[in-house]
C-alpha cells in the first residue's frame, strides 16, 4: 500500500503564492481575513504594510485612524467647514450616529450637489505604486512567462464625491473595517497627493500593537 502523497498540488501552490504576493509577502491575520467585506484588497494595492499594521491595532486606535482619514478627506476636498459636514465629523469624534443626511446615501449626495463649492477641487486620481508582477509557481523545467502591467493613466476627479464615503466608512460598527475603508476612501479623495495622507496615518498608528503579528512569511523553500 502506497503512502498518501501530502505534497501540495500545483494549484494549491499557486493559490498560496498568489496570496503571499497580494498581501506583501506574508499571510493576513485572522482579523484581516474577517475584514474581507471591506475595501482591504483595494488598500493592499497602495500599502501592504499599512494594512497589516491596521490589523494589529487596538479598536480605539483603529477608530482614531478612521476619524483622521475622514476628517482629512473632508479638509482636502474643501468640505470640512460646511454647515452640514461639521456635525457629522463631530458625531464621529463623539462616537454618536451620523446625523442626516449621512443616514441616507442618496440624500447625502443630493445635499452635496446642492452645496458644492463654486469651483470644486479637481486633482488627478490616485494610482497605486508599481509592484513586481505575480510569478506563479511552476515545475523546474517549465518556462515562466510574465506579462508587463499596463500603466494606469490618472484622470481628474472631483474630490468631494470621494470624501463623503470616507465619513460614512468611519462610522462602521467594526473598528477595523472603519479604519480600512475610511483610509481607502480618503486616499481617493486626496488623489495624486495621497502619500501625504498615508504619512499622517502612519504617525497615528505608530504606537504599540494591540496583538502580536500572527501572519506568516514565506520561508526560503516554501512550496
Secondary structure, DSSP 4 states (H G I P E B T S, - for coil): -PPP--SPPHHHHHHHHHHHHHTTSBPPPHHHHHTTTSSHHHHHTT-HHHHHHHHHS-HHHHHHHHHHHHHHHHHHTT-TTSTTTHHHHHHHHHTPPPPTTTT-HHHHHHHHHHT--TT--EEEPP-PPP-PPP-----TTSPP---PPPPP---EEEHHHHHHHHHHHHT-SSHHHHHHHHHHHHHHHHGGGHHHHHHHHHHHS-S--SS-----B--TT--
